[in-house]
Amino acid sequence: MRKLGARLNAGATSLYRHVATKDELMELAVDEVAAEIHVPPSDSPDWRAAVTEAATSFRATALRHPWLSSVLGQAGLAYLGPNLMAFSERLAALFTAIGFPEPSGAIDAVLSYTIGMSSTEAAWLTTVARSGETEAEFINRLLPAAQQAAAGHDHLAESYADAVAATTDPVKVRDDKFAYALEIVPAGLAMRLPD
Protein backbone atom coordinates (compact mmCIF):
# COMPACT_ATOMS: atom_id res chain seq x y z
CA MET A 1 0.00 0.00 0.00
CA ARG A 2 2.94 2.33 0.70
CA LYS A 3 4.40 1.65 -2.75
CA LEU A 4 1.05 2.31 -4.42
CA GLY A 5 0.59 5.47 -2.37
CA ALA A 6 4.03 6.69 -3.48
CA ARG A 7 3.20 6.02 -7.15
CA LEU A 8 -0.03 7.97 -6.79
CA ASN A 9 1.62 10.77 -4.82
CA ALA A 10 -0.66 9.96 -1.91
CA GLY A 11 -0.08 8.61 1.55
CA ALA A 12 -0.80 4.94 2.15
CA THR A 13 -3.25 5.93 4.87
CA SER A 14 -5.29 7.97 2.41
CA LEU A 15 -5.72 4.84 0.27
CA TYR A 16 -7.47 3.14 3.16
CA ARG A 17 -10.37 5.56 2.69
CA HIS A 18 -11.05 3.72 -0.59
CA VAL A 19 -10.00 0.14 0.18
CA ALA A 20 -9.77 -1.58 3.55
CA THR A 21 -7.01 -4.10 2.76
CA LYS A 22 -4.50 -5.14 0.15
CA ASP A 23 -6.78 -8.10 -0.69
CA GLU A 24 -9.61 -5.70 -1.43
CA LEU A 25 -7.32 -3.65 -3.67
CA MET A 26 -6.27 -6.80 -5.54
CA GLU A 27 -9.90 -7.79 -5.98
CA LEU A 28 -10.61 -4.41 -7.55
CA ALA A 29 -7.63 -4.81 -9.87
CA VAL A 30 -8.73 -8.32 -10.90
CA ASP A 31 -12.25 -7.05 -11.50
CA GLU A 32 -10.96 -4.23 -13.69
CA VAL A 33 -8.96 -6.65 -15.85
CA ALA A 34 -11.90 -9.07 -16.11
CA ALA A 35 -13.67 -6.49 -18.27
CA GLU A 36 -11.18 -7.34 -21.03
CA ILE A 37 -12.26 -11.00 -21.27
CA HIS A 38 -14.66 -11.65 -24.12
CA VAL A 39 -17.30 -14.37 -23.85
CA PRO A 40 -19.38 -14.94 -27.00
CA PRO A 41 -23.18 -14.71 -26.76
CA SER A 42 -25.04 -17.74 -25.45
CA ASP A 43 -26.79 -18.20 -28.80
CA SER A 44 -23.51 -18.70 -30.69
CA PRO A 45 -24.09 -21.25 -33.47
CA ASP A 46 -20.91 -23.25 -32.76
CA TRP A 47 -20.57 -23.90 -29.04
CA ARG A 48 -17.06 -25.35 -29.29
CA ALA A 49 -15.84 -22.26 -31.13
CA ALA A 50 -17.53 -20.06 -28.51
CA VAL A 51 -15.87 -21.92 -25.62
CA THR A 52 -12.52 -21.76 -27.41
CA GLU A 53 -12.95 -18.03 -28.01
CA ALA A 54 -13.74 -17.39 -24.33
CA ALA A 55 -10.74 -19.44 -23.16
CA THR A 56 -8.44 -17.79 -25.69
CA SER A 57 -9.61 -14.35 -24.58
CA PHE A 58 -8.96 -15.25 -20.94
CA ARG A 59 -5.45 -16.44 -21.86
CA ALA A 60 -4.71 -13.26 -23.81
CA THR A 61 -5.86 -11.16 -20.86
CA ALA A 62 -3.75 -13.18 -18.43
CA LEU A 63 -0.68 -12.75 -20.64
CA ARG A 64 -1.24 -8.99 -20.93
CA HIS A 65 -1.44 -8.87 -17.12
CA PRO A 66 1.01 -11.56 -15.92
CA TRP A 67 0.24 -10.83 -12.25
CA LEU A 68 -3.38 -11.91 -12.73
CA SER A 69 -2.87 -15.67 -12.49
CA SER A 70 -0.84 -15.38 -9.32
CA VAL A 71 -3.61 -13.58 -7.42
CA LEU A 72 -6.65 -15.53 -8.64
CA GLY A 73 -6.38 -18.10 -5.89
CA GLN A 74 -5.47 -15.81 -3.00
CA ALA A 75 -7.60 -16.07 0.10
CA GLY A 76 -9.93 -13.19 0.67
CA LEU A 77 -10.87 -12.62 -2.96
CA ALA A 78 -14.61 -13.02 -3.25
CA TYR A 79 -14.90 -12.27 -7.00
CA LEU A 80 -18.04 -10.23 -6.55
CA GLY A 81 -17.07 -7.20 -8.62
CA PRO A 82 -19.33 -6.16 -11.50
CA ASN A 83 -16.95 -7.20 -14.27
CA LEU A 84 -16.24 -10.61 -12.77
CA MET A 85 -19.93 -11.16 -12.12
CA ALA A 86 -20.72 -10.23 -15.74
CA PHE A 87 -17.97 -12.56 -17.00
CA SER A 88 -19.29 -15.41 -14.82
CA GLU A 89 -22.88 -14.74 -15.91
CA ARG A 90 -21.92 -14.80 -19.61
CA LEU A 91 -20.09 -18.12 -19.10
CA ALA A 92 -23.05 -19.57 -17.20
CA ALA A 93 -25.44 -18.44 -19.95
CA LEU A 94 -23.22 -19.96 -22.64
CA PHE A 95 -22.79 -23.32 -20.91
CA THR A 96 -26.49 -23.46 -19.97
CA ALA A 97 -27.47 -22.77 -23.59
CA ILE A 98 -25.10 -25.51 -24.72
CA GLY A 99 -27.16 -27.89 -22.60
CA PHE A 100 -24.87 -28.92 -19.76
CA PRO A 101 -27.04 -30.18 -16.90
CA GLU A 102 -24.54 -28.75 -14.41
CA PRO A 103 -22.82 -25.85 -16.21
CA SER A 104 -20.49 -25.06 -13.30
CA GLY A 105 -18.59 -28.35 -13.75
CA ALA A 106 -18.02 -27.67 -17.45
CA ILE A 107 -17.01 -24.07 -16.71
CA ASP A 108 -14.57 -25.28 -14.05
CA ALA A 109 -12.99 -27.71 -16.53
CA VAL A 110 -12.40 -24.99 -19.12
CA LEU A 111 -11.20 -22.41 -16.61
CA SER A 112 -8.93 -24.88 -14.80
CA TYR A 113 -7.15 -25.70 -18.06
CA THR A 114 -7.02 -22.06 -19.16
CA ILE A 115 -5.83 -20.66 -15.83
CA GLY A 116 -3.27 -23.46 -15.43
CA MET A 117 -1.76 -22.93 -18.86
CA SER A 118 -1.92 -19.14 -18.59
CA SER A 119 -0.23 -19.18 -15.17
CA THR A 120 2.62 -21.31 -16.45
CA GLU A 121 2.98 -19.20 -19.57
CA ALA A 122 2.87 -15.90 -17.67
CA ALA A 123 5.57 -17.18 -15.27
CA TRP A 124 7.70 -18.24 -18.24
CA LEU A 125 7.30 -14.87 -19.96
CA THR A 126 8.13 -13.05 -16.71
CA THR A 127 11.34 -15.08 -16.43
CA VAL A 128 12.19 -14.32 -20.05
CA ALA A 129 11.54 -10.59 -19.51
CA ARG A 130 13.83 -10.54 -16.46
CA SER A 131 16.62 -12.05 -18.56
CA GLY A 132 16.65 -9.01 -20.85
CA GLU A 133 16.64 -11.35 -23.85
CA THR A 134 13.98 -12.04 -26.43
CA GLU A 135 12.13 -15.29 -25.97
CA ALA A 136 13.99 -16.84 -28.91
CA GLU A 137 17.36 -15.75 -27.50
CA PHE A 138 16.46 -17.13 -24.08
CA ILE A 139 15.46 -20.49 -25.57
CA ASN A 140 18.59 -20.59 -27.74
CA ARG A 141 20.75 -20.05 -24.67
CA LEU A 142 18.99 -22.74 -22.60
CA LEU A 143 18.37 -25.33 -25.31
CA PRO A 144 21.88 -26.88 -25.41
CA ALA A 145 21.80 -27.51 -21.64
CA ALA A 146 18.28 -28.96 -21.89
CA GLN A 147 19.32 -31.22 -24.77
CA GLN A 148 22.37 -32.39 -22.82
CA ALA A 149 20.27 -33.09 -19.71
CA ALA A 150 17.80 -35.09 -21.82
CA ALA A 151 20.51 -37.31 -23.30
CA GLY A 152 19.80 -40.91 -22.35
CA HIS A 153 16.08 -40.22 -21.91
CA ASP A 154 14.70 -41.27 -25.28
CA HIS A 155 11.34 -39.51 -25.19
CA LEU A 156 12.71 -36.32 -23.71
CA ALA A 157 15.70 -36.25 -26.05
CA GLU A 158 13.34 -36.46 -29.01
CA SER A 159 11.12 -33.64 -27.75
CA TYR A 160 14.12 -31.39 -27.03
CA ALA A 161 15.49 -32.14 -30.49
CA ASP A 162 12.16 -30.94 -31.89
CA ALA A 163 12.28 -27.83 -29.67
CA VAL A 164 14.51 -26.08 -32.19
CA ALA A 165 11.30 -24.83 -33.83
CA ALA A 166 10.59 -22.86 -30.67
CA THR A 167 13.69 -20.77 -31.28
CA THR A 168 12.36 -19.42 -34.57
CA ASP A 169 8.77 -18.62 -33.55
CA PRO A 170 8.23 -19.19 -29.83
CA VAL A 171 4.88 -17.34 -29.84
CA LYS A 172 3.47 -19.73 -32.45
CA VAL A 173 4.76 -22.71 -30.48
CA ARG A 174 3.02 -21.46 -27.31
CA ASP A 175 -0.18 -20.66 -29.23
CA ASP A 176 -0.19 -24.12 -30.84
CA LYS A 177 0.43 -25.83 -27.50
CA PHE A 178 -2.48 -23.95 -25.91
CA ALA A 179 -4.79 -24.66 -28.86
CA TYR A 180 -3.91 -28.38 -28.97
CA ALA A 181 -5.22 -29.16 -25.51
CA LEU A 182 -8.02 -26.62 -25.79
CA GLU A 183 -9.44 -28.77 -28.60
CA ILE A 184 -9.46 -31.74 -26.22
CA VAL A 185 -11.37 -30.00 -23.41
CA PRO A 186 -14.60 -29.34 -25.39
CA ALA A 187 -14.33 -32.79 -26.97
CA GLY A 188 -14.30 -34.30 -23.50
CA LEU A 189 -17.10 -32.04 -22.32
CA ALA A 190 -19.22 -33.09 -25.29
CA MET A 191 -19.36 -36.59 -23.79
CA ARG A 192 -21.16 -35.08 -20.77
CA LEU A 193 -23.93 -33.55 -22.84
CA PRO A 194 -27.29 -35.31 -22.82
CA ASP A 195 -28.06 -37.07 -26.10
N, C-alpha and C positions, 0 to 999 in steps of 0.2 A: 504494500500500500504506500510505503514511503517512496519507493521508486516511481510508482505511477504518479503520486502527488508531485514529485520533482519534475517529471516530464510534462505535467499539466500546469506547472508553475502554481501549484496549490499545496497547502499543507495536507499531510496524510489525514489529520483529524477532520479536515473539512470534507474529505471524501466520505467519511462515515455518516454524513448527513444524507447521502444518497444511497449507500449500500452499507449493510451492517457488518459483513464479513468478506474475506477474500473469496470464500466459496460462492457467496451471492454475486460478487463481481464476475467470477468465472462463469456463472450461470447466465448472466446477462451477455457476456461475450459470446458464449456458445449459441445463445438464442439469436443474437445478431447475425452470426455466420450461417445459421440454419436457414435464413431467408434466401440464401444463394442456391439451395438445393432444389432442383426441379423434379417434380413428380408429375408424370403425365396424367391426363384426366381419366377418371374411372371408366369411361366409356370407350377407351382406346380399343381399336379393332384387333390389335395383336398384343395379347397380354404379356407374352414373353418379351417382346420388344419394349413394352412399357416398363416392365420390371428391370430389364437391362438398362434402360435409359435412366431410371431413378437411381440404381446402384452406381452407374457411371458418373452421374451428377454428384452423388455423395462423395465418391472417390476424388473427383476433380476438386471439390470444395475442401476436402481434407488435405489434399496436396498443396492447395493455395495457402492453407492455414495449418502448417505442420504441427502446431501445438494442440490442435483440436482433438486428435485421437488420444493424446495423453491425459486429457481432462474428462473425457466422456464417462469414465468409470469412477471418478472420484466421489467419495462419500459426501453427502450434503447436497448434491445436485438433484433437484426434483424434476427438471425438464418441464416446467409448467409455463414457460414464456410463450408469448403469442406465436412466434415464428416456429418454435418446436411443436407446439400444439397443432398448428396448421399443417406442418410437414407430416406429423403422425396421423392426422385426420385424413390427409390425401392418400397416404399409404393404406390406411384402414379401408377407405372407400374403394381404392383400386383392388385390393386383395379380396374384399367382400364381393365386388362386382365380378371378379374372376370366378368366384364360386367356392372359395375355401370355407369349409364349415367352421374352422377356427382360424381366422385370418392372422391372429397374433403369432401363432407358431410359424406360419409361412414368412411373415414379416421378420421374425427373429432369425430365421435361417438366412434370409437375404442380407440382413444387416450384420449378422455375425460374420459372414464371409467378407462383406464389404469393409466393415470396420477393421477386421483382422488384417486383411491385405493392405488397406490404407495405412494402418498404424505401422506396419513393417516397412512399407514403402516410404512413408514420411520420415521414419527414423533413419533409413538408408540415405535419403536425400539430405537430411540434416548433417549426417556424417560426411557426405560428399562435400557439402557447402563449407563445412569447417576445414576441410583439407585445402581449400583454395584452388582446387583443380576442377576441371569439367568432369562430368560423370564418366565420359569415355577415357579421359586421362587417368582417373582414379582406378577404373577397372583395369586398364592397361598396366598400371603399376602393381596391382594386386594379383593379377591373373597368373603370372609365372609362379608365385609362391603357392597359390591355390592348386595349380596343376601339379606342382611338385608334391604337395601334401596328399593329393589324390592318387598319386602313383601307387600301384598295388591294390587299389580298390576299383575293380573293373567298371562298375556302374558309374561311380563318381568320376573316374578318369575320363570316361566317354562324355559325360555331361560337361565337364570343364573343358574338354577339347572343343566341344560345340559352342562354348561360351565366347569364343572369339567374335561371333556375330554381335554380341552385346557391346563390343568396343566400337563398332561402327555406328550403331543406332540404338543406344541404350533405352531411349524413350519408347521406341517401337517394341523392343523386347519386353519392357515392363507392361506396356499396353496389351500386348499379345498374351502375356502370362495372366493378367487380370481377366481378359476376355475369355480365355480358355476355360477356366473354372467357372466363370459366371454363366457360361452356356450349360454347365452341368447342374447348377443349382435349380434353375427353373425346370429342367428336365426331371430332376428328382421330385420337385414339388408337384409336377403334373401327375405323378403317381398317387398323390394324396387327394386329387380332385375326385368328386363323385362322378360316376359314369354319366 
